[in-house]
Amino acid sequence: MDEAISIIKAVVESIPQTAFGVERQMLIGDLISRLSQEERISIRELLESFLLKMFEIGASDIDLGGYGSQGRVWYRIHGQKRPDKTLPEFNHDEANVLIQGILLDRQRQFLFENRNLDFSYMITKTETMRRFRADAYFDLDQIAMNMRAINQTVRPYKAYEFHAGLTKILSLEHTKEGMCLVTGITGSGKSSTLDAIIDANNHTVDGHIVIIASPIEYVHKSDRCIIRHREVGRDVMSFKEGAIQSLRQDPDIIMLGELRDPETILTSLEITDSGHKVFSTLHTSSAVESIDRIIGETPPNEQERVRYRLADVIRCVISQKLVPSTDGKRVLAKEVMIATPSVRAAIKNNNTGEIYQMMSESGNDGMTTMEQDLKRLFLQRKITLENAVNYANNKRRLQQILNIVPQGDS
């Protein structure tokens, strides 16, 4: 560690004090490129020591660099993000060197041009390969970075306790086509859920799965399915291009990491309409919001057509949250919408507000609202009443089904 810090400080001393902003970052990149291979490895190993500590302390994320970190290395443990005061402090330039030290030349150039870089990172020197999803970005002219540890194993599908009806929809063995969405805010475990679904198909059905993500997180080992991993920016240029290209690759399942823009949304509907099974994610907190988001993200003149097409191809929406549990960890709360004829009709008629009631009354079909699942977790004493209310999408509805009189009501 001391050797790496000495190298970093030497680089910082060589930075012209007259350079600012992106120009300063480019000069840092140039100085790093002049370092010997041994010096660059030393810097890389310093950062990797911080990453490996994540597995010792049970952290999901690490943050460093930029004005906001105030020179500290921060870890998120069981949902709480705090600085680690046992690690060295780094001023802005030292953190810039540390972060740029793990980037390839082309990655640096992309970062300078776009002010943001999504990439994956691997540590291969340990007994077990460790993989991370990373995002480097600018914070008041300084480079900051978040890295999330990618699970080494897939959570067993059975652990999700999905209804048998939902399992049939998610399985290629029973349902050969249609769109299945997993939604939630950042850090709600969407990728882990999708990986569990892919893993379940991989071990039970003969087929071909194409995963298009930015970046690729968990790498599946082909079993009964051949699984292709295509990382946006490395193996394919965009989600849209990856989706279109996949149609020529004889897939049974296409997984799009995220429906992040109108182009990707429209493309996903087209490839689903062609008779393929598509899994993807959205940053939405409820099933109804997910339906409205897809329609609302498309151009106004396309929305009527998109509404009808979505009603035809959608199979299910799983919306989830990670709620602080009574044992100091986090537990999954989920909402499930299944596209029954009534749900499809509501989408086509632009009456999505009716879907929530359908979900609340269709438990036998495998549907549940977020409020019903939070009630279940509270009654099982896995979460507190306070957290049940805090994480509800409809707090008044949760209070009603728990027979709680809201404050201010008589």
VENFENJO-V400554 format. One line per field, one symbol per residue. ss: DSSP state (A for helix, B for strand, O for the rest). psi: psi as a letter, one per 40 degrees, with the letter a starting at -180 (. if undefined). A space follows every 10 residues. Layout:
ss->???
psi->???
//
This chain:
ss->OAAAAAAAAA AAAOOOOOOO AAAAAAAAAA AAAOOOAAAA AAAAAAAAAA AAAAAAAOBB BBBBBOAAAO OOOBBBBOOB BBBOOOOOOO OAAAAAAAAA OOOOAAAAAA AAAAOBBBBB BBBOOOOOOB BBBBBBBBBO OBBBBBBBBO OOOOOOAAAA OOOAAAAAAA OOOOOOOBBB BBBOOOOOOA AAAAAAAAAA AAOOOOBBBB BBBOOOOOOO OOOOBBBBBB BBOOOBOOAA AAAAAAAAAO OOBBBBOOOO OAAAAAAAAA AAAOOOBBBB BBOOOOAAAA AAAAAAAOOA AAAAAAAAAA AAABBBBBBB BBBBOOOOOB BBBBBBBBOO AAAAAAAAOO OAAAAAAAAA OOAAAOOBOA AAAAAAAAAO OOOOAAAAAA OOOOAAAAAA AOOOOOOOOO
psi->dddddddddd dddehheehi addddddddd dddeiidddd dddddddddd ddddddefid iiiiiiddef eihiihhfeh hiiheeiiih iddddddddd eeiidddddd dddeeihhii iiheeidhhh iihihiihhf eihihhhhhh hdihhhddee fiidddddde hdddheiihh ihiiiheeed dddddddddd ddeeihahhh hhigihchhi hhceihhhhh hhedeididd dddddddeef idhhhhdhge iddddddddd dddeeihhia iigieidddd ddddddeiid eedddddddd dddhdihhhi ihhhieeeai ihhihhhhgi ddddddddef fdeedddddd efddeeiiid ddddddddde fdiidddddd eidgdddddd eefhhihei.
//
